[in-house]
Amino acid sequence: MKNNQEYTGQGIGVSPGIAIGPAYIINQSGLQVPEYEIPANQIEKELKRLHTAIAKTQRQLSQLKQKAATLPAGAEDIGLLLEAYKNMLSGSRLVRGVEDRIRNDRINAEAAIQRQIAAIKESFAKMDDAYIAARAADVGEVGSRLTRHLLQQHYNPFADVPEGSVIIAEEITPADTALMNPDHVAGYATVLGGAEGHAAIMARALGLPAISGIAALMQGIAPGDLIVIDGREGKIIARPSPAVLQQYRQELAKKQREDKKLQALRDVPSVTADGAPVTLQANVELPRDVEGVLEAGATGIGLLRTEFLFMNRPDLPDEDEQFEILRKIVHKLDGYPLTIRTLDVGGEKLATALGDALEGSANPALGLRAIRLGLKEPKLLETQLAAILRATAHGPVRVLIPMVSSVAQMMQVRRHMMLVERRLQRRGVKLAGLPPLGAMIEIPAAALAADALAKVCDFFAIGSNDLTQYTLAIDRGDDRVADLYDPFHPAVLRLIQFTAAAAWRANIPVSLCGEIAGDRRATALLLGLGLRELSMTALRLPAVKQEIRGLSMPQAVAFAETIMGNSDEAEIKTLLRLGALEYVGEKRKKA
């Protein structure tokens, strides 16, 4: 019988906005599982792949158990069930059987899991016992979870989502978000995830209202239930009453009217009240976002994340494929500059095709990722650099290197770029010379060494998301410590200030392309710290432009000086809420 009672869940608002639509529950089971023969010399490698997936599944079950502990009721029962699931992945009949089938039948791990589950269910069915039958279902659930980790992103769970749906899932990865069609998906809610994870950042880039960290989500909602998501308050309502539904429809209409007013600023110059120009550019996750960049009035792309080229595929893109995609983006920008960040995978941003290179790190966020991976695998880096250099013949392009920690790394990259240039010239490829080469300042070491780095860089781009994560030693994708993630922490602000000052001294451009660039509360502070280039999600650009046009540069500098002179995090947040204009006005009243 269908449940008509209103259900309300509270989580973390990871992407603001209101979404109203039918629930589309992502059931990760029922995947199309391939079966193929494993060569004898690849058996150990396949077993290693299985054990890696087992470890990932166990970690996910541990996260779900911790999340279940916050439930007001049933926490103990759910916790015991999830612990039982974990035990099934430790030397159990399921795992031993899968290992034997890989060795003896020489088939891939996914197929071995399906065969072993079928065998276990068959033996359980012969016992004619309801309790045993339930345990067979549990084995199937564990096997399904394990299979999902093995398949990774080889399928599209959003392919058949009806238009206007609200996605309900345990977890959504950055690669999943890249597969979402914003024209069909109204928003999403998940059990796992945090506000500063990369999937959340992509949701904000796509303008999708989203909530994470809702413990009992999967138990409270059925497919097709009418859903309301309030991304700002972190609230989800299933089967809302007529009064609640009317309230949110009115709020949604109001937000749409406000957005329409902001769009009128599209062609208005981005200058302060006293005439100081500020460059506003956009961060882009996917090629489909480029049209939105121009519609928002951005004067270029300040950060093109190239991970999309490597996600949701089993192979690596070659030089021609990468070049063709970049060429199209350059042409769409029609003379506006494009800053291309080289591949930054690792941590939560995993590409299936790079599985072997990324395996084995106890802490992927601190392991082989970004430029560390590029320098370790020079063919990977040089293929991407070749595509970028070819794109320079079609418009203004800059190259941005992620996760730089030393001068030596930038010098190595420059040598690789010069080597690639010579190879292309020998092939007779048309080039426009070497493009500007910049460092992403997102590690405290890079910020503290900014004066030295400025001597070997043509520009800086401050990545405040990772800079915050590494400065505060917080996993921004972990909802258990999400409340500690604070890009306005005094230590983070000092590193931004130090980097901006080093760039000014070296007379090189410096931009900020983290999430706070699109937070209008931070606009006066960032201008006062010396930043004149901001890059953000295109959807946030009009509001930031409105903020800039209402400020004078002396107001911004005075506001920044007050913030930087304050070590109290709570007081800093209060000042940011007050804003520069109100703060300066209050000071004048007191004077």
Secondary structure, DSSP 8 states (H G I E B T S, - for coil): ----S-EEEE-EEEE-SEEEEEEEE----S------B--GGGHHHHHHHHHHHHHHHHHHHHHHHHHHTT-SSSHHHHHHHHHHHHHTTSS-HHHHHHHHHHHHT-B-HHHHHHHHHHHHHHHHHTT--HHHHHHHHHHHHHHHHHHHHHHTTSS-TTTT--TTEEEEES---HHHHHH--TTTEEEEEESS--TTSHHHHHHHHHT--EEE--TTHHHH--TT-EEEEETTTTEEEES--HHHHHHHHHHHHHHHHHHHHHHTTTTS--B-TT--B-EEEEEESSGGGHHHHHHTT-SSEEEEEGGGGTSS-SS---HHHHHHHHHHHHHHHTT--EEEE----BTTB--GGGHHHHTT-SSGGGSS-HHHHHHHSHHHHHHHHHHHHHHGGGS-EEEEETT---HHHHHHHHHHHHHHHHHHHHTT----S---EEEEE-SHHHHHTHHHHHTT-SEEEE-HHHHHHHHHT--TT-GGGGGG--TT-HHHHHHHHHHHHHHHHHT--EEE-SGGGG-GGGHHHHHHTT--EEEEEGGGHHHHHHHHHT--HHHHHHHHHHHHT---HHHHHHHHHH-HHHHHHHHHHH-
